[in-house]
Amino acid sequence: MAFADAVLPSPAPEATKAAAARRIVAGLPRSRLAAAAADAVICLFLASLWLLPAGALASGVGRVACGEGCAVVAAASKVILGAAVSCALVFPVAVPLFLIRLASLGLFAEAEKAQRDAPTLSRKSISAVARESLGDPSSCSSLLVIC
């Protein structure tokens, strides 16, 4: 019984997510090495994303210009392979770091505010809108045309 009384209620999930994001963002500027490493991982990921289409373009141009056995095509295929492997390896780390970096700049604050301020639709209002739109003969005929 004493243990049950000592357990505190857990905070709302949104509050814990926001607090965790704030802790992570607050910890990044403390260590210059951690911030530099995070930036390096993000830059490696973005560079790999740029190299994939560039390698594909070089490979296509090389095939048209010189044929299949050309050195340009071989080099471009190695670039594509290296970029794909680095994208696959860095993706699970780079995307969360990138989102945390964006959150630290405050880019998500406007979207969260807009989502909070947006009116919520209840079941009654959705059914009223459906009834009004289906009651109009022109909308019923357009539904028949679409189907």
FINUTI-689011 format. One record per atom (N, C-alpha, C): x, z, y; atom name. Coordinates in Angstrom, 2 decimals, decimal comma. Example, Ala and Ser with C-alpha at 12.3 -4.5 7.8 and 13.67 -1.06 7.14 Angstrom:
2
<X->13,19	Z->7,80	Y->-5,69	at->N>
<X->12,30	Z->7,80	Y->-4,50	at->CA>
<X->13,20	Z->7,80	Y->-3,30	at->C>
<X->12,85	Z->7,08	Y->-2,25	at->N>
<X->13,67	Z->7,14	Y->-1,06	at->CA>
<X->12,90	Z->7,87	Y->0,03	at->C>
% end
This chain:
147
<X->0,81	Z->0,00	Y->-1,19	at->N>
<X->0,00	Z->0,00	Y->0,00	at->CA>
<X->0,86	Z->0,00	Y->1,26	at->C>
<X->1,96	Z->0,72	Y->1,23	at->N>
<X->2,81	Z->0,80	Y->2,41	at->CA>
<X->3,44	Z->-0,55	Y->2,70	at->C>
<X->3,76	Z->-1,29	Y->1,64	at->N>
<X->4,35	Z->-2,61	Y->1,83	at->CA>
<X->3,34	Z->-3,56	Y->2,46	at->C>
<X->2,08	Z->-3,51	Y->2,02	at->N>
<X->1,04	Z->-4,37	Y->2,56	at->CA>
<X->0,79	Z->-4,07	Y->4,03	at->C>
<X->0,92	Z->-2,82	Y->4,42	at->N>
<X->0,72	Z->-2,46	Y->5,82	at->CA>
<X->1,90	Z->-2,92	Y->6,67	at->C>
<X->3,08	Z->-3,02	Y->6,08	at->N>
<X->4,27	Z->-3,35	Y->6,84	at->CA>
<X->4,43	Z->-4,85	Y->7,07	at->C>
<X->3,70	Z->-5,69	Y->6,33	at->N>
<X->3,82	Z->-7,13	Y->6,46	at->CA>
<X->3,14	Z->-7,58	Y->7,75	at->C>
<X->3,87	Z->-8,32	Y->8,55	at->N>
<X->3,34	Z->-8,82	Y->9,81	at->CA>
<X->2,70	Z->-10,18	Y->9,58	at->C>
<X->1,66	Z->-10,51	Y->10,34	at->N>
<X->1,08	Z->-11,84	Y->10,20	at->CA>
<X->2,06	Z->-12,90	Y->10,67	at->C>
<X->2,05	Z->-14,04	Y->9,98	at->N>
<X->2,98	Z->-15,11	Y->10,34	at->CA>
<X->2,47	Z->-15,82	Y->11,58	at->C>
<X->3,39	Z->-16,29	Y->12,42	at->N>
<X->2,96	Z->-17,02	Y->13,62	at->CA>
<X->2,40	Z->-18,38	Y->13,25	at->C>
<X->1,76	Z->-18,99	Y->14,21	at->N>
<X->1,17	Z->-20,32	Y->13,99	at->CA>
<X->2,28	Z->-21,32	Y->13,65	at->C>
<X->2,01	Z->-22,32	Y->12,78	at->N>
<X->3,05	Z->-23,27	Y->12,39	at->CA>
<X->3,61	Z->-24,05	Y->13,57	at->C>
<X->2,76	Z->-24,39	Y->14,55	at->N>
<X->3,24	Z->-25,14	Y->15,70	at->CA>
<X->4,22	Z->-24,30	Y->16,52	at->C>
<X->3,95	Z->-23,00	Y->16,61	at->N>
<X->4,84	Z->-22,13	Y->17,38	at->CA>
<X->6,20	Z->-22,02	Y->16,70	at->C>
<X->6,21	Z->-21,94	Y->15,37	at->N>
<X->7,49	Z->-21,83	Y->14,67	at->CA>
<X->8,27	Z->-23,13	Y->14,76	at->C>
<X->7,59	Z->-24,28	Y->14,70	at->N>
<X->8,28	Z->-25,56	Y->14,83	at->CA>
<X->8,90	Z->-25,70	Y->16,22	at->C>
<X->8,13	Z->-25,33	Y->17,23	at->N>
<X->8,65	Z->-25,45	Y->18,60	at->CA>
<X->9,81	Z->-24,49	Y->18,81	at->C>
<X->9,71	Z->-23,28	Y->18,27	at->N>
<X->10,80	Z->-22,31	Y->18,42	at->CA>
<X->12,05	Z->-22,78	Y->17,68	at->C>
<X->11,88	Z->-23,37	Y->16,51	at->N>
<X->13,03	Z->-23,86	Y->15,75	at->CA>
<X->13,70	Z->-25,01	Y->16,49	at->C>
<X->12,91	Z->-25,90	Y->17,06	at->N>
<X->13,48	Z->-27,02	Y->17,81	at->CA>
<X->14,23	Z->-26,52	Y->19,04	at->C>
<X->13,66	Z->-25,50	Y->19,71	at->N>
<X->14,35	Z->-24,95	Y->20,88	at->CA>
<X->15,66	Z->-24,29	Y->20,50	at->C>
<X->15,69	Z->-23,59	Y->19,36	at->N>
<X->16,94	Z->-22,96	Y->18,91	at->CA>
<X->18,01	Z->-24,00	Y->18,60	at->C>
<X->17,61	Z->-25,09	Y->17,93	at->N>
<X->18,57	Z->-26,13	Y->17,58	at->CA>
<X->19,09	Z->-26,80	Y->18,84	at->C>
<X->18,18	Z->-27,14	Y->19,75	at->N>
<X->18,58	Z->-27,80	Y->20,99	at->CA>
<X->19,46	Z->-26,88	Y->21,83	at->C>
<X->19,14	Z->-25,60	Y->21,85	at->N>
<X->19,94	Z->-24,66	Y->22,63	at->CA>
<X->21,33	Z->-24,48	Y->22,02	at->C>
<X->21,45	Z->-24,63	Y->20,71	at->N>
<X->22,75	Z->-24,46	Y->20,06	at->CA>
<X->23,68	Z->-25,64	Y->20,20	at->C>
<X->23,15	Z->-26,82	Y->20,48	at->N>
<X->24,01	Z->-28,00	Y->20,58	at->CA>
<X->25,01	Z->-27,93	Y->21,74	at->C>
<X->24,59	Z->-27,56	Y->22,95	at->N>
<X->25,58	Z->-27,58	Y->24,03	at->CA>
<X->26,63	Z->-26,47	Y->23,93	at->C>
<X->26,39	Z->-25,45	Y->23,13	at->N>
<X->27,35	Z->-24,35	Y->23,02	at->CA>
<X->28,66	Z->-24,82	Y->22,44	at->C>
<X->28,60	Z->-25,70	Y->21,50	at->N>
<X->29,80	Z->-26,18	Y->20,83	at->CA>
<X->30,02	Z->-27,64	Y->21,19	at->C>
<X->31,11	Z->-27,92	Y->21,88	at->N>
<X->31,40	Z->-29,30	Y->22,25	at->CA>
<X->31,70	Z->-30,14	Y->21,02	at->C>
<X->32,30	Z->-29,52	Y->20,02	at->N>
<X->32,62	Z->-30,24	Y->18,80	at->CA>
<X->31,34	Z->-30,65	Y->18,07	at->C>
<X->30,35	Z->-29,74	Y->18,02	at->N>
<X->29,09	Z->-30,06	Y->17,36	at->CA>
<X->28,35	Z->-31,17	Y->18,12	at->C>
<X->28,36	Z->-31,11	Y->19,43	at->N>
<X->27,70	Z->-32,14	Y->20,22	at->CA>
<X->28,40	Z->-33,49	Y->20,05	at->C>
<X->29,73	Z->-33,47	Y->20,02	at->N>
<X->30,47	Z->-34,72	Y->19,82	at->CA>
<X->30,24	Z->-35,28	Y->18,42	at->C>
<X->30,17	Z->-34,42	Y->17,43	at->N>
<X->29,91	Z->-34,89	Y->16,06	at->CA>
<X->28,51	Z->-35,47	Y->15,95	at->C>
<X->27,54	Z->-34,82	Y->16,59	at->N>
<X->26,17	Z->-35,34	Y->16,57	at->CA>
<X->26,11	Z->-36,70	Y->17,25	at->C>
<X->26,78	Z->-36,83	Y->18,38	at->N>
<X->26,80	Z->-38,12	Y->19,06	at->CA>
<X->27,51	Z->-39,19	Y->18,23	at->C>
<X->28,57	Z->-38,82	Y->17,53	at->N>
<X->29,29	Z->-39,78	Y->16,70	at->CA>
<X->28,41	Z->-40,27	Y->15,55	at->C>
<X->27,66	Z->-39,37	Y->14,93	at->N>
<X->26,77	Z->-39,76	Y->13,83	at->CA>
<X->25,68	Z->-40,68	Y->14,35	at->C>
<X->25,11	Z->-40,35	Y->15,50	at->N>
<X->24,06	Z->-41,19	Y->16,08	at->CA>
<X->24,61	Z->-42,57	Y->16,43	at->C>
<X->25,80	Z->-42,61	Y->17,02	at->N>
<X->26,42	Z->-43,90	Y->17,38	at->CA>
<X->26,76	Z->-44,73	Y->16,15	at->C>
<X->27,22	Z->-44,08	Y->15,09	at->N>
<X->27,52	Z->-44,81	Y->13,85	at->CA>
<X->26,25	Z->-45,44	Y->13,28	at->C>
<X->25,17	Z->-44,69	Y->13,32	at->N>
<X->23,90	Z->-45,22	Y->12,81	at->CA>
<X->23,43	Z->-46,40	Y->13,66	at->C>
<X->23,48	Z->-46,25	Y->14,98	at->N>
<X->23,04	Z->-47,34	Y->15,85	at->CA>
<X->23,95	Z->-48,57	Y->15,72	at->C>
<X->25,25	Z->-48,36	Y->15,56	at->N>
<X->26,17	Z->-49,48	Y->15,37	at->CA>
<X->25,88	Z->-50,19	Y->14,05	at->C>
<X->25,55	Z->-49,43	Y->13,02	at->N>
<X->25,21	Z->-50,05	Y->11,74	at->CA>
<X->23,94	Z->-50,87	Y->11,85	at->C>
<X->22,98	Z->-50,37	Y->12,63	at->N>
<X->21,75	Z->-51,13	Y->12,83	at->CA>
<X->22,01	Z->-52,43	Y->13,58	at->C>
<X->22,98	Z->-52,42	Y->14,49	at->N>
<X->23,34	Z->-53,64	Y->15,21	at->CA>
<X->24,10	Z->-54,61	Y->14,31	at->C>
<X->24,92	Z->-54,09	Y->13,43	at->N>
<X->25,74	Z->-54,96	Y->12,59	at->CA>
<X->24,95	Z->-55,68	Y->11,50	at->C>
<X->23,84	Z->-55,11	Y->11,06	at->N>
<X->23,04	Z->-55,77	Y->10,02	at->CA>
<X->22,55	Z->-57,14	Y->10,46	at->C>
<X->21,83	Z->-57,26	Y->11,58	at->N>
<X->21,39	Z->-58,62	Y->11,97	at->CA>
<X->22,55	Z->-59,51	Y->12,43	at->C>
<X->23,59	Z->-58,90	Y->13,02	at->N>
<X->24,74	Z->-59,72	Y->13,43	at->CA>
<X->25,43	Z->-60,34	Y->12,21	at->C>
<X->25,57	Z->-59,57	Y->11,14	at->N>
<X->26,16	Z->-60,11	Y->9,91	at->CA>
<X->25,29	Z->-61,16	Y->9,27	at->C>
<X->23,97	Z->-60,94	Y->9,32	at->N>
<X->23,06	Z->-61,94	Y->8,76	at->CA>
<X->23,12	Z->-63,24	Y->9,55	at->C>
<X->23,23	Z->-63,12	Y->10,86	at->N>
<X->23,33	Z->-64,31	Y->11,70	at->CA>
<X->24,65	Z->-65,05	Y->11,44	at->C>
<X->25,74	Z->-64,31	Y->11,35	at->N>
<X->27,04	Z->-64,93	Y->11,08	at->CA>
<X->27,04	Z->-65,59	Y->9,71	at->C>
<X->26,41	Z->-64,95	Y->8,75	at->N>
<X->26,33	Z->-65,53	Y->7,40	at->CA>
<X->25,53	Z->-66,83	Y->7,41	at->C>
<X->24,42	Z->-66,84	Y->8,11	at->N>
<X->23,59	Z->-68,04	Y->8,20	at->CA>
<X->24,30	Z->-69,18	Y->8,89	at->C>
<X->24,97	Z->-68,86	Y->10,00	at->N>
<X->25,71	Z->-69,90	Y->10,73	at->CA>
<X->26,88	Z->-70,41	Y->9,88	at->C>
<X->27,56	Z->-69,52	Y->9,18	at->N>
<X->28,67	Z->-69,92	Y->8,33	at->CA>
<X->28,23	Z->-70,81	Y->7,19	at->C>
<X->27,07	Z->-70,51	Y->6,61	at->N>
<X->26,55	Z->-71,35	Y->5,51	at->CA>
<X->26,20	Z->-72,75	Y->6,01	at->C>
<X->25,62	Z->-72,82	Y->7,20	at->N>
<X->25,26	Z->-74,12	Y->7,74	at->CA>
<X->26,50	Z->-74,91	Y->8,15	at->C>
<X->27,47	Z->-74,22	Y->8,76	at->N>
<X->28,64	Z->-74,91	Y->9,30	at->CA>
<X->29,65	Z->-75,28	Y->8,21	at->C>
<X->29,95	Z->-74,36	Y->7,29	at->N>
<X->31,05	Z->-74,60	Y->6,35	at->CA>
<X->30,63	Z->-74,67	Y->4,89	at->C>
<X->29,47	Z->-74,23	Y->4,56	at->N>
<X->29,07	Z->-74,20	Y->3,16	at->CA>
<X->29,14	Z->-72,78	Y->2,60	at->C>
<X->28,87	Z->-72,68	Y->1,30	at->N>
<X->28,74	Z->-71,37	Y->0,66	at->CA>
<X->30,08	Z->-70,67	Y->0,46	at->C>
<X->31,16	Z->-71,33	Y->0,17	at->N>
<X->32,42	Z->-70,69	Y->-0,15	at->CA>
<X->33,31	Z->-70,42	Y->1,05	at->C>
<X->32,78	Z->-70,44	Y->2,22	at->N>
<X->33,55	Z->-70,30	Y->3,45	at->CA>
<X->33,99	Z->-68,85	Y->3,65	at->C>
<X->35,12	Z->-68,66	Y->4,33	at->N>
<X->35,62	Z->-67,32	Y->4,62	at->CA>
<X->34,70	Z->-66,56	Y->5,57	at->C>
<X->34,02	Z->-67,28	Y->6,45	at->N>
<X->33,10	Z->-66,65	Y->7,39	at->CA>
<X->31,94	Z->-66,01	Y->6,64	at->C>
<X->31,43	Z->-66,72	Y->5,63	at->N>
<X->30,31	Z->-66,20	Y->4,83	at->CA>
<X->30,76	Z->-64,97	Y->4,04	at->C>
<X->31,96	Z->-65,00	Y->3,49	at->N>
<X->32,47	Z->-63,85	Y->2,74	at->CA>
<X->32,65	Z->-62,64	Y->3,65	at->C>
<X->33,19	Z->-62,85	Y->4,85	at->N>
<X->33,38	Z->-61,75	Y->5,79	at->CA>
<X->32,04	Z->-61,20	Y->6,27	at->C>
<X->31,09	Z->-62,10	Y->6,53	at->N>
<X->29,77	Z->-61,66	Y->6,99	at->CA>
<X->29,05	Z->-60,86	Y->5,90	at->C>
<X->29,21	Z->-61,27	Y->4,65	at->N>
<X->28,56	Z->-60,51	Y->3,57	at->CA>
<X->29,18	Z->-59,12	Y->3,43	at->C>
<X->30,49	Z->-59,01	Y->3,67	at->N>
<X->31,12	Z->-57,69	Y->3,64	at->CA>
<X->30,66	Z->-56,82	Y->4,80	at->C>
<X->30,45	Z->-57,44	Y->5,96	at->N>
<X->29,92	Z->-56,70	Y->7,11	at->CA>
<X->28,51	Z->-56,20	Y->6,82	at->C>
<X->27,69	Z->-57,06	Y->6,23	at->N>
<X->26,32	Z->-56,67	Y->5,88	at->CA>
<X->26,34	Z->-55,53	Y->4,87	at->C>
<X->27,18	Z->-55,63	Y->3,85	at->N>
<X->27,26	Z->-54,58	Y->2,84	at->CA>
<X->27,71	Z->-53,25	Y->3,46	at->C>
<X->28,76	Z->-53,30	Y->4,27	at->N>
<X->29,25	Z->-52,08	Y->4,91	at->CA>
<X->28,22	Z->-51,45	Y->5,84	at->C>
<X->27,52	Z->-52,28	Y->6,60	at->N>
<X->26,50	Z->-51,77	Y->7,52	at->CA>
<X->25,33	Z->-51,16	Y->6,75	at->C>
<X->24,93	Z->-51,81	Y->5,65	at->N>
<X->23,82	Z->-51,29	Y->4,86	at->CA>
<X->24,18	Z->-49,96	Y->4,21	at->C>
<X->25,38	Z->-49,86	Y->3,68	at->N>
<X->25,81	Z->-48,60	Y->3,05	at->CA>
<X->25,91	Z->-47,48	Y->4,08	at->C>
<X->26,50	Z->-47,79	Y->5,25	at->N>
<X->26,62	Z->-46,74	Y->6,26	at->CA>
<X->25,26	Z->-46,34	Y->6,81	at->C>
<X->24,33	Z->-47,29	Y->6,94	at->N>
<X->22,96	Z->-46,94	Y->7,37	at->CA>
<X->22,30	Z->-46,02	Y->6,35	at->C>
<X->22,44	Z->-46,35	Y->5,09	at->N>
<X->21,81	Z->-45,54	Y->4,05	at->CA>
<X->22,39	Z->-44,14	Y->3,99	at->C>
<X->23,70	Z->-44,01	Y->4,19	at->N>
<X->24,33	Z->-42,70	Y->4,10	at->CA>
<X->24,08	Z->-41,84	Y->5,35	at->C>
<X->24,01	Z->-42,47	Y->6,51	at->N>
<X->23,93	Z->-41,72	Y->7,76	at->CA>
<X->22,48	Z->-41,49	Y->8,19	at->C>
<X->21,54	Z->-42,27	Y->7,69	at->N>
<X->20,14	Z->-42,19	Y->8,11	at->CA>
<X->19,55	Z->-40,78	Y->8,01	at->C>
<X->19,69	Z->-40,06	Y->6,88	at->N>
<X->19,04	Z->-38,74	Y->6,79	at->CA>
<X->19,57	Z->-37,73	Y->7,81	at->C>
<X->20,78	Z->-37,94	Y->8,30	at->N>
<X->21,35	Z->-37,00	Y->9,26	at->CA>
<X->21,14	Z->-37,50	Y->10,69	at->C>
<X->21,26	Z->-38,81	Y->10,90	at->N>
<X->21,23	Z->-39,36	Y->12,26	at->CA>
<X->19,86	Z->-39,30	Y->12,89	at->C>
<X->18,82	Z->-39,57	Y->12,13	at->N>
<X->17,48	Z->-39,61	Y->12,73	at->CA>
<X->17,05	Z->-38,22	Y->13,23	at->C>
<X->17,18	Z->-37,15	Y->12,44	at->N>
<X->16,83	Z->-35,84	Y->13,01	at->CA>
<X->17,69	Z->-35,46	Y->14,22	at->C>
<X->18,98	Z->-35,79	Y->14,17	at->N>
<X->19,84	Z->-35,50	Y->15,33	at->CA>
<X->19,41	Z->-36,29	Y->16,55	at->C>
<X->19,03	Z->-37,54	Y->16,34	at->N>
<X->18,57	Z->-38,37	Y->17,45	at->CA>
<X->17,28	Z->-37,82	Y->18,04	at->C>
<X->16,36	Z->-37,39	Y->17,19	at->N>
<X->15,10	Z->-36,82	Y->17,69	at->CA>
<X->15,34	Z->-35,50	Y->18,41	at->C>
<X->16,27	Z->-34,71	Y->17,91	at->N>
<X->16,60	Z->-33,45	Y->18,59	at->CA>
<X->17,22	Z->-33,75	Y->19,95	at->C>
<X->18,07	Z->-34,76	Y->20,01	at->N>
<X->18,69	Z->-35,14	Y->21,29	at->CA>
<X->17,62	Z->-35,62	Y->22,27	at->C>
<X->16,65	Z->-36,39	Y->21,79	at->N>
<X->15,56	Z->-36,83	Y->22,67	at->CA>
<X->14,73	Z->-35,65	Y->23,14	at->C>
<X->14,49	Z->-34,70	Y->22,24	at->N>
<X->13,72	Z->-33,52	Y->22,62	at->CA>
<X->14,46	Z->-32,69	Y->23,66	at->C>
<X->15,78	Z->-32,65	Y->23,56	at->N>
<X->16,55	Z->-31,88	Y->24,53	at->CA>
<X->16,49	Z->-32,53	Y->25,91	at->C>
<X->16,26	Z->-33,83	Y->25,97	at->N>
<X->16,12	Z->-34,51	Y->27,25	at->CA>
<X->14,71	Z->-34,37	Y->27,83	at->C>
<X->13,79	Z->-33,82	Y->27,04	at->N>
<X->12,43	Z->-33,61	Y->27,50	at->CA>
<X->11,55	Z->-34,83	Y->27,40	at->C>
<X->11,90	Z->-35,79	Y->26,56	at->N>
<X->11,10	Z->-37,01	Y->26,45	at->CA>
<X->9,80	Z->-36,81	Y->25,70	at->C>
<X->9,73	Z->-35,78	Y->24,87	at->N>
<X->8,50	Z->-35,54	Y->24,11	at->CA>
<X->7,54	Z->-34,62	Y->24,84	at->C>
<X->7,98	Z->-33,99	Y->25,93	at->N>
<X->7,13	Z->-33,05	Y->26,65	at->CA>
<X->5,90	Z->-33,74	Y->27,23	at->C>
<X->6,08	Z->-34,95	Y->27,76	at->N>
<X->4,95	Z->-35,68	Y->28,34	at->CA>
<X->3,93	Z->-36,06	Y->27,27	at->C>
<X->4,41	Z->-36,48	Y->26,11	at->N>
<X->3,50	Z->-36,87	Y->25,03	at->CA>
<X->2,73	Z->-35,66	Y->24,51	at->C>
<X->3,41	Z->-34,52	Y->24,38	at->N>
<X->2,72	Z->-33,31	Y->23,93	at->CA>
<X->1,68	Z->-32,87	Y->24,94	at->C>
<X->1,99	Z->-32,98	Y->26,24	at->N>
<X->1,04	Z->-32,60	Y->27,27	at->CA>
<X->-0,17	Z->-33,53	Y->27,24	at->C>
<X->0,07	Z->-34,82	Y->27,08	at->N>
<X->-1,04	Z->-35,78	Y->27,02	at->CA>
<X->-1,91	Z->-35,53	Y->25,80	at->C>
<X->-1,29	Z->-35,14	Y->24,69	at->N>
<X->-2,06	Z->-34,86	Y->23,48	at->CA>
<X->-2,90	Z->-33,60	Y->23,65	at->C>
<X->-2,34	Z->-32,59	Y->24,32	at->N>
<X->-3,11	Z->-31,36	Y->24,56	at->CA>
<X->-4,27	Z->-31,61	Y->25,50	at->C>
<X->-4,07	Z->-32,46	Y->26,52	at->N>
<X->-5,09	Z->-32,70	Y->27,52	at->CA>
<X->-6,14	Z->-33,71	Y->27,08	at->C>
<X->-5,89	Z->-34,42	Y->26,00	at->N>
<X->-6,84	Z->-35,44	Y->25,54	at->CA>
<X->-8,11	Z->-34,78	Y->25,03	at->C>
<X->-9,25	Z->-35,38	Y->25,35	at->N>
<X->-10,50	Z->-34,79	Y->24,85	at->CA>
<X->-10,62	Z->-35,00	Y->23,35	at->C>
<X->-11,14	Z->-34,00	Y->22,68	at->N>
<X->-11,33	Z->-34,10	Y->21,24	at->CA>
<X->-12,76	Z->-34,57	Y->20,97	at->C>
<X->-12,89	Z->-35,43	Y->20,00	at->N>
<X->-14,21	Z->-35,94	Y->19,62	at->CA>
<X->-14,76	Z->-35,10	Y->18,48	at->C>
<X->-15,97	Z->-34,68	Y->18,64	at->N>
<X->-16,61	Z->-33,93	Y->17,57	at->CA>
<X->-17,34	Z->-34,90	Y->16,65	at->C>
<X->-17,79	Z->-34,40	Y->15,53	at->N>
<X->-18,52	Z->-35,23	Y->14,58	at->CA>
<X->-19,81	Z->-35,73	Y->15,21	at->C>
<X->-20,45	Z->-34,92	Y->16,03	at->N>
<X->-21,70	Z->-35,30	Y->16,66	at->CA>
<X->-21,48	Z->-36,44	Y->17,64	at->C>
<X->-20,43	Z->-36,39	Y->18,42	at->N>
<X->-20,21	Z->-37,45	Y->19,40	at->CA>
<X->-19,85	Z->-38,77	Y->18,72	at->C>
<X->-19,12	Z->-38,71	Y->17,61	at->N>
<X->-18,79	Z->-39,94	Y->16,88	at->CA>
<X->-20,04	Z->-40,55	Y->16,28	at->C>
<X->-20,91	Z->-39,71	Y->15,72	at->N>
<X->-22,14	Z->-40,24	Y->15,14	at->CA>
<X->-23,07	Z->-40,78	Y->16,23	at->C>
<X->-23,06	Z->-40,15	Y->17,40	at->N>
<X->-23,89	Z->-40,66	Y->18,49	at->CA>
<X->-23,39	Z->-42,02	Y->18,97	at->C>
<X->-22,10	Z->-42,17	Y->19,06	at->N>
<X->-21,53	Z->-43,46	Y->19,46	at->CA>
<X->-21,85	Z->-44,52	Y->18,42	at->C>
<X->-21,76	Z->-44,19	Y->17,15	at->N>
<X->-22,08	Z->-45,15	Y->16,09	at->CA>
<X->-23,55	Z->-45,54	Y->16,14	at->C>
<X->-24,42	Z->-44,57	Y->16,37	at->N>
<X->-25,85	Z->-44,86	Y->16,45	at->CA>
<X->-26,15	Z->-45,78	Y->17,62	at->C>
<X->-25,52	Z->-45,50	Y->18,77	at->N>
<X->-25,75	Z->-46,33	Y->19,95	at->CA>
<X->-25,24	Z->-47,75	Y->19,73	at->C>
<X->-24,07	Z->-47,88	Y->19,15	at->N>
<X->-23,52	Z->-49,22	Y->18,98	at->CA>
<X->-24,25	Z->-50,00	Y->17,90	at->C>
<X->-24,72	Z->-49,33	Y->16,87	at->N>
<X->-25,45	Z->-50,04	Y->15,82	at->CA>
<X->-26,90	Z->-50,32	Y->16,22	at->C>
<X->-27,40	Z->-49,57	Y->17,20	at->N>
<X->-28,75	Z->-49,81	Y->17,69	at->CA>
<X->-28,84	Z->-51,06	Y->18,54	at->C>
<X->-27,73	Z->-51,52	Y->19,09	at->N>
<X->-27,69	Z->-52,71	Y->19,93	at->CA>
<X->-27,69	Z->-53,96	Y->19,03	at->C>
<X->-28,65	Z->-54,87	Y->19,22	at->N>
<X->-28,71	Z->-56,06	Y->18,35	at->CA>
<X->-27,48	Z->-56,96	Y->18,45	at->C>
<X->-26,85	Z->-57,02	Y->19,62	at->N>
<X->-25,69	Z->-57,91	Y->19,75	at->CA>
<X->-24,50	Z->-57,39	Y->18,92	at->C>
<X->-24,34	Z->-56,06	Y->18,84	at->N>
<X->-23,23	Z->-55,54	Y->18,04	at->CA>
<X->-23,51	Z->-55,72	Y->16,56	at->C>
<X->-24,76	Z->-55,62	Y->16,15	at->N>
<X->-25,09	Z->-55,85	Y->14,74	at->CA>
<X->-24,81	Z->-57,30	Y->14,34	at->C>
<X->-25,15	Z->-58,24	Y->15,24	at->N>
<X->-24,89	Z->-59,64	Y->14,92	at->CA>
<X->-23,40	Z->-59,92	Y->14,87	at->C>
<X->-22,62	Z->-59,27	Y->15,75	at->N>
<X->-21,17	Z->-59,49	Y->15,71	at->CA>
<X->-20,58	Z->-58,89	Y->14,44	at->C>
<X->-21,13	Z->-57,78	Y->13,95	at->N>
<X->-20,67	Z->-57,22	Y->12,68	at->CA>
<X->-20,95	Z->-58,17	Y->11,53	at->C>
<X->-22,11	Z->-58,81	Y->11,56	at->N>
<X->-22,43	Z->-59,77	Y->10,50	at->CA>
<X->-21,50	Z->-60,97	Y->10,55	at->C>
<X->-21,14	Z->-61,41	Y->11,73	at->N>
<X->-20,24	Z->-62,55	Y->11,86	at->CA>
<X->-18,86	Z->-62,18	Y->11,32	at->C>
<X->-18,40	Z->-60,97	Y->11,63	at->N>
<X->-17,09	Z->-60,53	Y->11,17	at->CA>
<X->-17,05	Z->-60,41	Y->9,66	at->C>
<X->-18,12	Z->-59,86	Y->9,08	at->N>
<X->-18,15	Z->-59,69	Y->7,62	at->CA>
<X->-18,32	Z->-61,03	Y->6,96	at->C>
% end
